[in-house]
């Protein structure tokens, strides 16, 4: 394009694109001047397409037509909003319509993050003929496993705040109801200072599924929030939103982008690995240290990850990916690009997990040590009381935009009796952990159901301890997320806690630390220990039971963390 063509952009602010059932879906177009036709970038959003005007112009000046569309039932698009339900067919209809426009050259690509990335995973198995490539960012591979729940526990803070945000937009024409909702929104947005003071806002403390379903959850007219809350176990309802079994039907090159501290971190990785395993060689993965959608920033939580992080530019990476498939751009390098925290450097890999990553067991010892050697003989177990009315407060981690995300110093939580801390000796050499982390816990409880949480931390030489990844298991889901089974009080069981993936270089002199507890609130709802988790917050007027929870660290029941330690030949 000439400079004149770059400056003379063409705008169409109200395109009405018919869905397959005739519902008009509203979209805006920004394209280069001139006759075209042009390759077209599509983004489908529930967050108001008008917010993307600057992005649209950037794409148009790069020679692409850019179409931003409100998904069904949101803002100017008609119909009823029900997350993810209509996106497969609406996406296919939209892509087909775009390919037929005189300003489109017949090739459409998709981009966007979070929900806007998820809709790409929903449309891809339908194999729309004009879809040439996609770039989902910070998006999950399954709504149940990576978005709504984790290990059977409800992801409270994120999902309640998300529903309130969506409901606020739906009530923009109803000032009285909107004002009440905005008061609730202020209660679910937490500042770093509030978090460091371990404050739990009253809304979270008093929250329950029933209360929420009757307020912001009912403004959509579809009952989707109540449906999502009712389906606590994985089953037929959630299968339509689990993209992993559909990977064999994908036929589109995808670049998956995520962050180690993102709320969907493992979902991004599992999309890449699932599609690669299914035989799709045209998949790429980028994982930075980012929290949710803060690609392009070097500060995450309490840490600054340095200038090298910024060498991977968001827009230029997107453009290069689409140029690769639509304009015969240069071929890609290795399929995996990861940022190793601690070293604060990018590294290319041929596969995920890296072939040099093994699986080392580090054992939990009754005296609080974390060590490679397994415990010997009988040892007294570690026991603590978990009171749902006094949960451990969430301190950073892979949260959403309403809660401080990323690595934070965990000093405010030290001294709690319901957190078991296991810490290595100062490391004699650097140790890199890159891959999926899990904890095998041998445990029992006095209750018929309870939660166990695990968190991996990097303890610096000055004593500050920063979280890397964490997980939870609701004990009744220990064997199956589809078929819960109660505990027998006092009977030891094996529990696997998935902490998702990370990449971190533990420097010489640092310590590796594992924290075990039974709550992480409001990241997850509290477990009342009764076998009925229809509650949500510690002040909900329901029955609560204090659970005496026990972790075993002996020869016959060696609780341990599995660390993917990278070993490379000397000189690499």
C-alpha positions in Angstrom: 0.0 0.0 0.0 1.0 3.6 -0.6 1.1 6.1 2.3 -2.0 7.7 0.9 -3.9 4.5 1.0 -2.7 3.9 4.6 -4.1 7.3 5.7 -7.4 7.1 3.9 -9.1 4.4 5.8 -12.7 3.3 5.2 -15.1 2.9 8.0 -18.5 1.2 8.3 -19.8 1.3 11.8 -23.0 -0.7 11.5 -22.8 -3.9 9.6 -25.7 -6.3 10.2 -24.5 -9.8 9.6 -27.3 -12.4 9.7 -26.8 -15.5 11.8 -28.1 -18.9 10.5 -31.4 -18.3 12.3 -31.7 -14.8 10.9 -30.7 -13.0 14.1 -28.8 -9.7 13.1 -25.4 -9.6 14.6 -23.9 -6.1 14.7 -20.3 -5.4 13.5 -18.0 -2.6 12.5 -15.6 -2.5 9.6 -12.3 -0.6 9.3 -10.3 -1.3 6.1 -7.6 0.3 3.9 -8.6 2.7 1.2 -8.6 1.5 -2.4 -10.6 -1.2 -4.1 -9.0 -4.2 -2.4 -9.9 -6.9 -1.8 -8.2 -7.5 1.5 -7.6 -10.4 3.9 -9.9 -9.9 6.8 -9.3 -10.1 10.6 -12.3 -10.9 12.7 -12.8 -10.5 16.4 -16.1 -11.5 18.1 -16.5 -10.0 21.6 -19.0 -9.7 24.4 -17.2 -6.6 25.7 -18.4 -3.9 23.2 -16.9 -3.8 19.8 -16.5 0.0 19.9 -13.6 -0.4 22.4 -11.4 -1.8 19.6 -11.4 1.2 17.2 -7.7 1.9 17.7 -6.8 -1.7 17.1 -8.9 -1.7 14.0 -7.0 1.2 12.5 -3.7 -0.5 13.3 -4.8 -3.5 11.3 -6.1 -1.5 8.4 -2.8 0.4 8.1 -1.1 -3.0 7.9 -3.2 -3.8 4.9 -6.0 -5.9 6.5 -9.7 -5.3 6.8 -10.7 -5.5 10.5 -14.2 -6.5 11.6 -15.2 -6.4 15.2 -18.5 -7.9 16.1 -20.7 -8.0 19.2 -21.6 -11.6 20.0 -25.3 -12.5 20.2 -27.3 -10.7 22.8 -24.5 -8.2 23.6 -24.6 -4.4 22.9 -26.0 -3.9 19.4 -26.4 -7.5 18.4 -29.8 -9.0 18.8 -30.8 -12.3 20.4 -30.2 -13.6 23.8 -26.8 -14.0 25.4 -25.8 -17.4 26.7 -22.1 -17.8 26.9 -20.6 -20.0 24.3 -23.8 -21.7 23.3 -24.4 -20.0 19.9 -20.8 -19.0 19.1 -20.1 -22.0 16.9 -22.9 -21.4 14.4 -22.8 -17.6 14.7 -19.0 -17.7 14.0 -19.5 -19.9 11.0 -22.2 -17.6 9.6 -20.1 -14.5 10.2 -17.0 -16.0 8.5 -19.1 -17.1 5.4 -20.7 -13.7 5.1 -17.4 -11.8 5.3 -15.8 -14.1 2.6 -18.5 -13.0 0.2 -18.0 -9.2 0.6 -16.4 -7.4 -2.3 -13.7 -5.9 0.0 -12.7 -9.3 1.4 -10.3 -11.5 -0.7 -12.0 -14.7 0.7 -9.6 -15.3 3.5 -10.6 -14.6 7.1 -8.4 -14.9 10.3 -9.5 -14.6 13.9 -7.8 -13.0 16.9 -8.6 -12.0 20.4 -8.1 -12.9 24.1 -10.1 -14.5 26.9 -13.7 -14.9 25.8 -12.7 -13.5 22.4 -10.1 -16.3 22.2 -12.5 -19.0 23.4 -15.0 -18.3 20.5 -12.1 -19.2 18.2 -11.9 -22.7 19.8 -15.6 -23.0 19.4 -15.8 -22.3 15.7 -12.6 -24.1 14.5 -14.1 -27.7 14.7 -16.8 -26.5 12.3 -14.1 -26.1 9.6 -15.4 -22.9 8.0 -13.9 -22.8 4.5 -12.7 -19.2 4.6 -10.9 -19.5 8.0 -7.2 -19.4 7.1 -5.6 -19.0 10.6 -6.4 -18.1 14.2 -4.6 -16.7 17.2 -6.5 -17.4 20.5 -4.8 -15.6 23.4 -5.3 -16.3 27.2 -8.1 -18.7 26.5 -9.0 -22.2 27.9 -9.3 -25.6 26.3 -12.4 -26.5 28.4 -14.8 -24.1 30.2 -15.4 -26.5 33.1 -11.8 -27.5 33.8 -10.0 -24.2 33.3 -12.6 -21.5 33.6 -15.5 -22.4 35.9 -13.9 -24.9 38.3 -10.5 -26.3 39.2 -10.2 -29.7 40.8 -14.0 -29.6 41.5 -13.9 -26.2 43.4 -15.7 -23.2 42.0 -13.5 -20.3 40.9 -15.4 -17.7 42.9 -13.7 -14.4 42.5 -13.1 -14.6 38.8 -16.5 -15.9 37.7 -18.6 -13.7 40.0 -16.7 -10.6 38.9 -17.1 -11.6 35.2 -20.8 -12.2 35.5 -21.2 -8.8 37.3 -19.2 -7.1 34.5 -21.4 -8.6 31.8 -24.6 -7.8 33.7 -23.6 -4.2 34.2 -23.4 -3.8 30.4 -26.9 -5.4 30.0 -28.3 -2.9 32.5 -26.9 0.2 31.0 -30.4 1.5 30.1 -31.8 0.8 33.6 -30.1 3.4 35.9 -31.7 2.3 39.2 -30.7 -1.4 38.7 -27.3 -0.4 37.3 -26.5 1.7 40.4 -27.1 -1.3 42.6 -25.0 -3.5 40.4 -22.2 -1.0 40.4 -22.1 -1.2 44.2 -21.6 -4.9 43.9 -18.9 -4.5 41.3 -17.0 -2.2 43.7 -17.1 -5.1 46.2 -15.5 -7.6 43.8 -12.7 -5.4 42.5 -9.8 -5.7 45.0 -6.7 -3.5 45.1 -3.2 -4.8 45.9 -3.2 -2.9 49.1 -6.5 -4.5 50.2 -5.1 -7.9 49.3 -1.9 -7.4 51.2 -3.9 -6.5 54.3 -5.7 -9.8 53.8 -9.1 -8.1 53.6 -12.1 -10.1 52.4 -14.8 -7.8 51.1 -18.3 -8.3 52.5 -19.7 -9.3 49.1 -17.4 -12.3 48.9 -18.0 -13.2 52.5 -21.7 -13.3 52.1 -21.9 -14.7 48.6 -24.0 -17.7 47.8 -25.0 -19.2 44.4 -28.7 -18.6 45.1 -28.2 -15.0 46.1 -26.1 -14.3 43.0 -28.4 -16.1 40.6 -31.2 -13.9 41.7 -29.3 -10.6 41.1 -26.8 -10.0 38.3 -27.4 -13.6 37.1 -31.0 -12.9 36.1 -30.5 -9.9 33.8 -29.7 -11.9 30.7 -33.1 -13.6 30.5 -31.5 -17.0 29.7 -30.6 -18.3 33.2 -27.1 -19.2 32.1 -25.4 -18.4 35.4 -27.9 -20.6 37.4 -27.3 -23.4 34.9 -23.5 -23.1 35.3 -23.8 -23.1 39.0 -26.2 -26.1 39.1 -23.9 -28.3 37.1 -21.1 -28.8 39.7 -19.8 -32.1 38.3 -18.4 -32.6 34.8 -21.0 -34.2 32.5 -23.1 -33.8 29.4 -23.9 -30.1 30.1 -20.2 -29.2 30.0 -19.1 -31.5 27.2 -20.2 -29.0 24.5 -17.7 -26.5 26.0 -14.8 -29.0 26.3 -12.8 -28.5 23.1 -10.2 -31.2 23.7 -12.2 -34.1 22.2 -12.8 -32.0 19.1 -9.1 -31.4 18.4 -9.1 -34.0 15.6 -11.6 -31.8 13.8 -9.6 -28.6 13.8 -8.1 -27.7 10.4 -6.8 -24.2 11.1 -3.2 -23.1 11.9 -3.3 -21.6 15.4 -0.9 -19.5 17.5 -1.8 -20.0 21.2 -0.6 -17.2 23.6 -0.8 -17.5 27.4 0.9 -16.4 30.6 2.3 -18.4 33.5 0.2 -16.2 35.9 -2.9 -16.1 33.6 -6.2 -17.4 34.8 -6.3 -19.9 31.8 -2.6 -20.8 31.7 -2.9 -24.5 31.5 -5.9 -24.3 29.1 -3.7 -22.5 26.6 -1.0 -25.1 26.9 -3.4 -28.0 26.7 -4.9 -26.6 23.5 -1.5 -26.5 21.9 -0.5 -29.9 23.1 -3.8 -31.5 22.2 -3.9 -30.1 18.7 -0.2 -31.1 18.2 -0.9 -34.6 19.4 -3.8 -34.8 17.1 -1.4 -34.4 14.2 -1.8 -30.7 13.4 1.8 -29.6 12.8 0.8 -25.9 12.2 0.4 -25.0 15.9 2.5 -22.6 17.8 2.7 -21.7 21.5 4.0 -18.6 23.3 4.0 -18.5 27.1 5.2 -15.4 29.0 5.2 -14.5 32.7 2.0 -12.5 32.1 -1.2 -12.3 34.1 -4.5 -12.2 32.3 -4.1 -10.2 29.0 -1.2 -8.0 30.2 0.9 -9.0 27.2 3.3 -6.2 26.4 4.0 -5.2 30.0 7.1 -6.1 32.0 5.6 -5.8 35.5 3.6 -8.7 36.8 2.5 -8.7 40.5 5.5 -7.6 42.6 8.1 -8.5 40.1 9.7 -6.7 37.1 10.7 -9.3 34.4 13.0 -7.0 32.5 13.5 -5.6 29.0 13.9 -8.9 27.2 10.2 -9.6 27.9 9.3 -6.7 25.7 11.1 -8.0 22.7 8.1 -10.1 21.9 5.6 -7.4 20.7 1.9 -8.3 20.7 0.8 -6.6 17.5 3.9 -7.5 15.5 3.6 -11.1 16.6 0.0 -11.2 15.5 0.7 -9.6 12.1 3.7 -11.9 11.4 1.5 -14.9 12.2 -1.2 -13.9 9.8 1.3 -12.7 7.1 2.7 -16.2 7.3 -0.5 -17.7 6.1 -2.1 -15.0 4.0 0.9 -13.2 2.4 3.6 -15.9 2.2 5.5 -14.4 5.1 8.6 -16.0 6.5 8.3 -19.4 8.0 8.1 -19.7 11.8 11.0 -20.9 14.0 10.6 -23.7 16.6 6.9 -24.2 17.6 7.3 -23.3 21.3 8.6 -20.0 22.8 8.7 -19.8 26.6 9.9 -17.1 29.0 11.9 -18.6 31.9 11.2 -16.7 35.0 14.1 -16.2 37.4 16.5 -16.2 34.4 14.1 -13.7 32.7 14.9 -14.8 29.2 13.0 -16.2 26.2 13.9 -19.7 24.9 12.7 -21.6 21.9 11.7 -25.3 22.3 10.8 -28.0 19.7 8.1 -29.5 21.9 6.1 -29.0 25.1 7.1 -30.0 27.7 10.7 -29.6 26.8 12.4 -32.9 26.1 15.1 -32.1 28.7 12.5 -31.9 31.5 12.3 -34.9 33.7 10.1 -35.5 36.7 11.7 -35.2 40.1 10.0 -36.1 43.3 10.7 -33.8 46.2 9.3 -35.2 49.5 7.4 -33.5 52.3 9.0 -34.3 55.6 7.2 -34.0 59.0 9.8 -31.5 60.3 8.9 -29.1 57.5 11.8 -30.0 55.1 11.3 -30.4 51.4 14.0 -32.8 50.1 14.8 -35.2 47.3 15.3 -38.1 49.8 12.1 -39.9 50.7 11.1 -40.2 54.4 12.0 -43.4 56.2 10.1 -45.3 58.9 7.1 -44.0 60.8 6.7 -40.3 61.3 4.1 -38.3 63.1 1.7 -36.8 60.5 1.1 -33.1 60.1 -2.3 -32.0 61.3 -4.2 -28.7 61.2 -7.7 -27.4 61.7 -9.5 -25.9 58.7 -12.3 -23.5 59.7 -14.4 -22.4 56.7 -15.3 -19.2 58.5 -11.6 -18.2 58.6 -10.2 -19.1 55.2 -6.7 -18.5 53.9 -6.9 -15.3 51.8 -5.8 -15.4 48.2 -2.5 -13.6 47.7 -1.9 -13.1 44.0 -1.8 -16.1 41.6 -3.6 -16.8 38.4 -6.6 -14.6 39.0 -8.7 -12.4 36.7 -8.5 -8.6 36.1 -10.6 -7.9 39.3 -8.0 -9.3 41.7 -4.3 -8.6 41.9 -2.6 -11.3 39.8 0.8 -12.7 39.6 3.7 -13.2 42.0 3.5 -11.5 45.4 5.6 -11.8 48.5 3.7 -14.2 50.9 4.9 -12.7 54.1 1.4 -11.6 55.1 0.3 -15.2 55.3 3.1 -16.5 57.4 2.3 -17.7 60.8 -1.1 -19.2 60.0 -1.6 -22.5 61.7 -3.7 -23.9 58.9 -0.9 -23.6 56.3 1.7 -26.4 56.3 5.0 -25.1 54.9 7.7 -27.4 53.5 11.0 -25.8 52.4 14.2 -27.0 50.9 17.7 -26.1 52.1 19.3 -23.3 50.1 20.1 -24.6 46.7 23.7 -25.4 45.9 23.2 -24.8 42.2 20.6 -23.3 39.9 17.5 -25.6 39.3 15.2 -25.0 36.4 11.6 -26.2 36.7 9.7 -26.1 33.4 6.6 -28.1 32.8 3.5 -29.2 34.7 3.7 -29.4 38.5 1.6 -31.7 40.7 1.4 -32.8 44.3 0.7 -36.3 45.4 -0.8 -36.0 48.9 -1.6 -38.8 51.3 -4.2 -37.3 53.6 -7.2 -37.8 55.7 -9.9 -35.6 57.2 -12.4 -35.7 60.1 -15.0 -34.5 57.6 -16.9 -36.2 54.8 -15.6 -33.7 52.4 -12.9 -31.0 52.5 -10.4 -29.2 50.2 -6.7 -29.5 50.0 -4.6 -26.8 48.3 -1.0 -26.7 47.2 1.2 -23.8 46.1 4.8 -23.7 44.7 6.9 -20.8 45.8 10.4 -19.4 45.1 12.0 -18.2 48.3 14.7 -15.6 47.6 17.9 -15.1 49.6 16.3 -12.1 51.4 13.5 -14.3 52.6 10.8 -13.1 50.3 8.7 -15.9 48.9 6.9 -15.5 45.6 4.1 -17.8 44.3 4.6 -19.6 41.0 1.6 -21.8 40.6 -1.1 -23.4 42.7 -4.0 -25.8 42.7 -6.8 -27.3 44.6 -8.7 -30.6 44.9 -12.2 -30.9 46.4 -11.7 -34.3 48.1 -14.9 -35.9 46.9 -13.7 -35.3 43.3 -10.4 -37.1 44.0 -11.1 -40.0 41.7 -13.5 -38.4 39.2 -14.8 -35.0 38.3 -18.0 -36.6 37.1 -18.7 -39.0 40.0 -18.0 -37.4 43.4 -17.6 -39.7 46.4 -17.5 -38.7 50.1 -14.5 -39.3 52.3 -14.6 -41.8 55.2 -13.6 -39.7 58.2 -10.1 -40.6 59.4 -9.3 -42.9 56.5 -6.2 -41.9 54.5 -6.6 -41.4 50.8 -4.3 -40.4 47.9 -5.0 -37.0 46.4 -3.5 -35.5 43.2 -3.4 -31.8 43.1 -2.8 -30.2 39.7 -0.8 -26.9 40.1 -0.7 -26.4 36.3 2.5 -25.4 34.5 5.3 -22.9 35.1 8.9 -22.1 34.0 11.2 -20.8 36.6 14.9 -20.9 37.4 15.4 -21.3 41.1 18.8 -19.6 41.6 21.6 -20.9 43.7 20.9 -19.9 47.3 17.1 -19.8 46.8 14.8 -22.3 48.4 11.9 -24.3 46.9 8.8 -24.2 49.0 5.5 -26.0 49.0 2.5 -24.7 51.0 -0.4 -27.1 51.8 -3.7 -25.9 53.2 -7.4 -26.3 52.7 -8.6 -22.9 51.4 -7.6 -20.1 49.0 -10.4 -17.6 49.2 -11.9 -15.9 47.3 -10.0 -17.5 44.4 -12.0 -20.6 45.2 -15.3 -20.9 47.2 -14.9 -22.2 50.7 -15.7 -25.9 51.3 -18.1 -26.1 54.4 -16.8 -29.7 55.0 -20.3 -31.0 55.1 -20.5 -32.6 51.6 -22.7 -29.8 50.4 -20.9 -26.9 48.7 -23.9 -24.9 47.7 -22.4 -22.2 49.9 -19.8 -19.7 48.6 -18.5 -17.4 51.4 -17.6 -17.8 55.1 -20.5 -15.7 56.2 -23.2 -17.5 54.3 -25.9 -18.7 56.8 -25.3 -22.4 56.4 -23.9 -25.2 58.3 -20.1 -25.3 58.7 -17.9 -28.0 60.2 -14.3 -27.4 61.3 -12.3 -30.2 59.7 -9.2 -31.7 61.3 -7.1 -32.4 58.2 -4.0 -34.6 58.3 -1.1 -34.9 55.8 1.1 -38.0 56.0 4.9 -37.8 55.4 6.2 -41.3 56.2 7.8 -44.2 54.4 4.5 -45.9 53.5 2.7 -42.6 52.7 5.3 -40.3 51.2 3.6 -37.1 50.2 5.6 -35.3 47.5 5.6 -32.7 44.8 6.5 -33.7 41.2 8.8 -31.1 39.7 9.7 -31.1 36.0 13.4 -30.3 36.4 15.2 -29.5 33.2 18.6 -31.1 32.7 20.8 -29.9 29.8 24.2 -31.0 28.7 27.1 -28.7 29.8 27.4 -25.7 27.6 23.7 -25.4 26.8 
